């Protein structure tokens, strides 16, 4: 699997899941793990009620640690996680 192509495709796609006002729950983490196993690279959108510009980085970092994944990109309230790191060419 070419992770570079998958990353570009994921950038243009709709978010795979949404982090809602309940925050980072065990159910949400299990759902993200299931999505990562299926798609390898996923996009997550955080709602305004849970995320702001100042705390979105810490939220994305916490989710990546809890799911044992890699944080690839944070843009606004949307971030991208991957099972494996992307190697720069």
N, C-alpha and C positions, 0 to 999 in steps of 0.2 A: 504494500500500500504506500502510495506517495503522499506523505503527510503534508508536503508543501502545497500540492494541488487541492487536497482536502481542506486545508486551512483557508485558501482563497475562496473555495466553494462555500464554506461555512460563513465567511465574512458577508457574503451576499444573501445568505438564506435567512429565513425567519428564525427567531429563537426557538430552541427545542423545549424549553420550560421557563417558567416565571417564578421568581422568588417573591412570595406574597407577604402580606402583613403579619403572618404568623412567624415569619423569620426562618432561621435555619433549624429545622426540626429533624428528628431521626428519619421520619418518612421522606422528607425532602432529600436528605443525603442518600438514602437507599434508592430513590428514584433517579438521582443524578448518576449513581454508580451503574444502575441498569442501563441508562442512556449512553454512558461512556463505553460500556461493553458492546453495545449495539452499533453506535456510530463512530467511535474512536475519538472524534472531535465534536464538541457540542457548544452551543451558544446559549447563555442564560441571561435573561433580562430581570432586573430588580425593579420593583415598583417604587414610586416616589415615597410611599409611606414608610418603606423600610430603608431605603438608601438615599444618601445625599452625595454631593461631589466630594465631600471630605471623608466619608467612611466607606465608599464603594471599594476602594483598594483593600481595606482590611477585611471586608465581607468576602470578596473574591479570594483573597489569600486564605482565609479560614476554611472556605468551602473546598479549595484545592488541597489543603492539608487533610481535611476530614475524608476526602474521597481518594486520597493518594494519587492525585493527578497533577498536571502541570498547568499553571496559569500562563496562557499565551498572550492575551491582549485584553486591555480594559479600555472601552470607549464609551464615555458617558455613563449610563447605568447598565450597560451591556458588557459582559465579559465572556471569554472563550477559554474552555478547558480542553486538555488533551490527555490521553493515556500515556503518550510518549513525548519527549521533547522534540521540537522540530530543529533539524540541523540546518544551519545557514550554509549556502553554497557559495 
